[in-house]
Amino acid sequence: MIPLSLEAVASAVGGRLCDVPDPAALMTAPAVVDSREVEPGGLFAALPGEHTDGHAFAANAVKAGAVAVLATRPVGVPAVVVEDVLDALAALARTVLAAVPDVTVIGLTGSAGKTSTKDLIAQVLPELGETIATVKSFNGEIGMPLTVTHLDNGVRYLVLEMGARGIGHITHLTRIAPPAVGLVLNVGTAHVGEFGGREQIAKAKGELVEALPADGLAVLNADDPLVAAMAARTRARVLTFGTGNDADVRAVDVALDASGRASFTLTAANAQARVDLALHGAHHVSNALAAAAVAIGLGVGVEKTAAALSRAVLVASGRMEVTDRPDGVRVVNDAFNANPDSMKAAFAAIEAMAEGHRTIAVLGEMKELGADSSDEHRQVGQLVAAAHIDVLIAVGDEDARTMATAAQEGSPQMKVVNAGDRDHALALARELIQPGDVVLVKGSHSVGLEHTAVCLAQPDTLAGDR
């Protein structure tokens, strides 16, 4: 963190100091919006939440070590009082970023794979210099500025996820942290209900490459026509990745092992090197290629890039996180989120892992699909049947039942049951799981199946311990 006096913070965000005994007191740790995550010397931003107002936790934050609170009113402890805390966070992030002129900002967006790709980039770019990346999946107007406040003078690469739920959202984020490199992974169906169609999603995602300077770098997925077309929307140099012969950075000879881990030959810049990923799922090939294209575009050699990708480990939980229980049950926690594209990728991984073992899918509903929701759930049910899943536990209400019905119709021998919520799903899974099963747990974040997956991965869920 770049140390800033409270007086400097107030000036940066257009605020006033209140109950501050020493205006020269330094903010020496990042900003947070959860008082439980305060570090000594940090700044607590008091935002309204779903169930409570952050201002109620101001005193707790200072007691935990916060040097002050970013607030809209006096709170009885040292505070920088502003009209809008969210706007002030953005202004603070711009000030911190301006204090590190040598840092290269890398923005990435896409309908799926942002967090996994961000984590891969953050494990490859240290070949060139100190790198920090988006905390967890904080990729919006709150989380992204918080990540920027982690900067210090030693950082050379700042990797930022940029999420969008509408036109103009990514433009707003790029004004907070102007990128020199912009990566667009894909245009899928996540949040299609909010956008109104894939073309609108593409319009929103393309705002990232429009924000790049002429001497910047746009990294685009050659396998996705809507992404590839974004080359016409940028002044920057374009570097493409994909599996086709027309991509600048390619994967050839892709293969999956018995655990669903991919290997391939990375081909770029007239060089080749073998990559053996430790991550589960064929979809990580595209994520790895995207990370490789960013690294190679910035100057990392092909061999060093391949070696770093082969060393890369899973960082974020709930994304193809594999746990092998003592009874031989393999639990695949992919429950952080779900959309039709990621469901399909997860089924392919489970098929690769099965090797004659029984497969169980605990699938929650996919949210934010708009008017197409019923049709998308029906198609996912058909994919479940095509993937030869043995047992389906469909979690949720109407859309879950639609998915279950389609799966049963496509595979009459499949055992299909419905669960109303995550706890019901957990109870059913504990009853149905047998030693040696491969269990996939996946659904939209709001369904809460991460809890179900974590419980199923614990030894106390073994058969006979119910």
N, C-alpha and C positions, 0 to 999 in steps of 0.2 A: 504494500500500500504506500502511495506517495503521501508523506505526512502533510497535513493541512491544518492550520490553526482554525479554531471555530470562527474567528473573525473572517478568515479567507473563505470558509464554507458559506457563511452568511452572504458574503459578497457574491460568490459564484451562483448561488441559488436565488438571489434577490430577496433574502429573508432578513429578520432582525433577531438579535440575541435576547433571550429572556431567562432570567434567573441564572445567568452565567457569571460566576465570580471572577473568572480569568479568561478573557477573550483570546489570549495567546495559547490556551490549552490546545493540545494537538489531537487531531483525529489520526490515529496510527494503524487502524485496522479497518477492514471492509465494512460497508453498510449492510444491514440485514433488515428484514421485515418480520422476523420471528424473534421475540425477545429471548427465547431459549437458546438461540444461536449466537448471541452477542459474544464478541471477543473483547478483552480489555483494550480500551482505546478506540473501539468501533463506534459507529453511528447507528442508532435505531430509528428506522423510518416508520412512523405510526400511520399505517394505512387501515382503512376500514376493511373488515373481513366479512365472510358469509354470516357469521354468528356473533361477532363482537367487533369492537373498535380498538385498533392498536393503541390509541391514546390511553386506554385503561391499563396498559402494561408498561407505561413509560417509567414509573418508579422502579419496577422490577428490572428493567433493562439497565438503568443507571446503577442499580445495586449490583448487577452482574458484571459491570465494568464499562458500560457505554460512556463515552465522554460527553455525549449529549443526545437529544432526541430531535428528529426532524418532525415537526408537528404543525398543525393548523391553528393551535391555540396554546396558551401557557398551560403547563402540566405540572408545575410545582417542583420540577427538577431542571437542570440545564437543558435549554432547548434552542433550536433555530426555528423560528416561527415563520411559516410561509403561507401563501394562499392555497397552494395545491401541492401535496407531498409528492405525487407522481411526477408532476412537471419539475419539481425541485430535484428529484432523483436523476432525471434525464440531464438537467443542467450540471449536476455534480459529476456525472459520468463524463460529460463533454470536457469539463475542467480537468479531471484526472487524466483523460486520454491526451489532452493537449500538453500535459506536463511530461509526456514520454514520446517525444517526436520521432524516435527511431523505431517505434513499434509498427509492425505490419499487421493490419486488421484483416482477418479472413472471415467473411460471412458465408454461411451456408444455409440453404433452405431446401424444402422438398416435402412431399406428402408422406413419405415414410423413410426411415433410416437415418434421420438427422443426428440423433444422439449417438448411435453406434458409430457413424462416420466421424463425427466430431471427436469421439474418443480415440479412433484410429489415427486421425490426423495429429492429435496431441501426443501420440506415441511414436510418430515418425519425424515430425519437425524438430524435435530436440537435436537431430543430426546437424541442424543449422544454428540453433540458438535456443535459449530458454523460452518455453512455450507454456501459456496457460489457456484454459478453455472454459466454455460455459459450465457453470456449476450445475450438476444433475442435468435436468432438461429445462432450465430456466431460460426460455427463448423468447419471451414477450416483453412488453413495455415495463414490467416490473423486474423480471429476472435478469434481463440483459444488462441494464445499468448496474445492478448489483455485482455482476461478474466484472464489469469494467473497473469497479472500485478495488479489485484485487491487484491491479497493476502496480508494479514498481519499476525502478530504472533499469533493472537487469533483464526485463522481459523484452524479447524481440518479436514474438508472434502471439497474437491474441486471436483465438478461434471462437467465433460467436455463432451459435444457432440463432436463426431468425425465423420465428414462426409467424403465421398470418391467419386471421379469421375473416379477412375481408380486404378489398382493394384499399391501398394506401397504408396498410399496417407496416409492410416491410420498408416502404419509403420513409416512414416515421423513424424506424429503427436505424436506417442507414444515415439519417441526419444526426442521430446521437453518436454513432460510431461509424464514420465513413469508411467503407472497405476498400482495400487495394486489390483483394482477391475475392471473387464471388463464385460460389459453387452451387449449382442447382442439380439436385439428385434425380428428381422424378416429378411427374404430375399424376397423382392418383385420385382416389375417391375419398380420402380422408377430408372431413368437413365439407363434403360436396353440398350438403343441405344448406350450409350457411353461405356458400359462394354462389350456388345456382348453376353449377356445371363445371366440367373440367376445363373448358376454355377460359372461364373466369378465374379458376385456380391458376392456370398458366399465366394469365394477365398479372395476377398478384405476385406470383413467384418471380416473374421476369423483372419486377421492380428492382431486384437485387443487382442484376447485371446492368440495368440502366443507370444505376448509381455509381458505377465504376469509372475511374478516370481513364483517359486515353492511354496512359502507360500502365494500366492495371491488367489483371488477368481474369478472364471468365472461363470457368471450368464447367463443361456441359456434358450431359449424358447423351451420347450419340445413339443409344438404343431406344430413347424416348423421343418420338417425333415432335411433341410439344415443347420439349426442352431444347432439342437440337435447333428448332426454329428461332430460339432466343438469340442466336448468334447475330441476327439482324437488328437486335435491339441494344447493342452495346458498342461503344467506341474502343473497348479494350481488346487486347490479344485474346484469341479463343483457343482453348485446348480441350479436346474431347476425349471421353473415355467410354469403353463399352466392349462388347464381345465381337462386334462386326469388324470386317477388314478396313472400314473407313475411319475407325476411331484412332486417335493419336496414341492413346494409352490403352492397350488391349490385354485381355486374358485369353489364352489359348490352352487347349488340353485340360479343360476343367474336369475335375473328378471329385467325388465325395467318398469319404471312408465310412466304415460301419457306424460311426457316431455322428454322421452328418456333417463332418468338417470338410471344408473344401480345400483343394490344392489346385494350382494352375501355374502356367508360365506367364510372367509379367513381361510384356513386350512394349518397348517405347524407345524412341531416340536411337534406333538401330542397335539396341541392346536387349538382352533377355536375361531373366533370372527367375528361379523357382520360388514360389510362395506356398507355404504350408500353414494355413490358418488354424489357430486354436479355437476359433469361434464356430459355433454350431449353426448350420443352415446355409444353403446355396445362395441365399439372397445376400450374404456377406461378401460374395465375390464382387458385386456391383459397388458395395460400400468400400471395399478395399481398393478397387480401381479408382474410385473417386478420390480417396485419400492419397493414393499413389500419384494421381494426376496433379493434385495440389502440390505435393512434395517435389515431384519432378519439375513442375513449372516454376518452382522457386529455387531449383538448383540442386536438389538431392539426387545423387546418382541412382541408376536403376537397381544396381546390386544392393546398395545400402537401403534403398526403399523396400526392396523385397525382404531383406533380412529383418528390418524393423517390423514389417507387417507380420512376419512369421513369429516374432517374439510377442506380438501384441496380445493382450489379455482382455477379458470382459471387464468393463469398469462399472457400467450401470446395471443395477439389478432389474429383474423383471423383463429382460430381453434375451430370450433363448438361453436362460440361465439353467444349466443342467446339474442336477443333484442325483447321485446314485445312492440309494438307501441300502442298508445291510442285507435286506431280503431280496436284493436284485431289482427292486422297482426303480425305474428311472423317471424322475419328475422333471419336466421341462417347463419352467416358469417363464412364459412369454406374455404375462398378464398385465404389463404396464399399460398397453393400449392395443387397439385392434381396428382394422379396416379390412375391406375385402382383399386388397393386395397383400397385406401382411398375413392374413389368414391363409391364403394360398401358399405363401412361402413357408409358413409354419407346418402345414400339412406335408409339404415335400420333405422337410427335415425329419418329421416323424416317420414317414415311410422309409427313409434311408436308415433310421435307427432301429426299425422294428426287427429285422432279421429273424422272422418267425415268432417273435414275441407278440403277445396280445397288446393292442393299443387302445387307450382310453382318451377321449377328448372332453375336457370340461370347458365348454365354450359359452362365454357371456355375449350379450347383445352388443352390436356395434352402433354407437351413437352418432348423431349429427350427419345422417345420410339423407335427410329430407324426404321428399316424396318418393324416392327410389328405395327407401329403407326395406320395405317388404320384399321387393324383388331381389335386392342384394342379399338379404338373409336367406331367401329361397336358393339363390345360386351358391351361397356358402354351404348350405345343406347338401346340395348336389356334389360339391367338392369333397365334403366329408365322406359321402358314399364312394366317390371315385378313388379316394385315398385309402379305402379298405380299412377304415377305423372299425374296431370291434364294438366299442361302447361309446355312446354319446350322452353326455349330461349337458342339456341345454339350459342355460341360466338366464332367467328374466321372464318377461311377460309375452305379449303378442308376437313380437319379432322372434323371440326364442322358440316359440311354438311353431312358427312358420319354418324356421331353420330345421327343427326336429322332424317336422312332417316331411319335408323335402328329403332329408337324409334317410328316413325310414322307407320312403317310396323308392329311392334309388338303391337301397340295400336292405331288403326285407329281413335278412338274417341278423342285421345289426340290432343290438340292444339299445334302445333309446328311452331316456327318462328325462323328465323336466324338473327343474329346481327353481323355486321362487326367488332365492337370493343366495349370497355367498355361503352362508352358514348351512343352508339346506344342501347346497352343492357339496360342501365338505363332508357332511354326514353321509350322503349318497356315495361319494367317492370312497370313503373309508369302508363302506359295506361292499363295494364292487371290486376294489383293487385286489389283485392276487399277486403273489411273489413272481417277479420277472416281468411285470407289465411295464409298458412305456406310457407315461401319462402326460398329456399336453394340457396346460391350463392357460387360457387366453380369453381376453374380452376387453371391452373399453374400460378405461380407468375408473369411471364412475360406478361400474358394476362391483368393484372391490375384490376381484379375484386374486390380487396379489396376496392378500391375507390367506385365502384358500390354498394357494400354491405353497406358501411358506409353511403352513401347517402340515400339508401333505408330505413335504420334504423332510419333516422331523422324524426321528426314530420312533417316537411314541405313537406314530400312526401305523405301525406295523400290524399286520393281521394278528388278531388275538389280543391286542392291547387297546381295544375300543372301550 
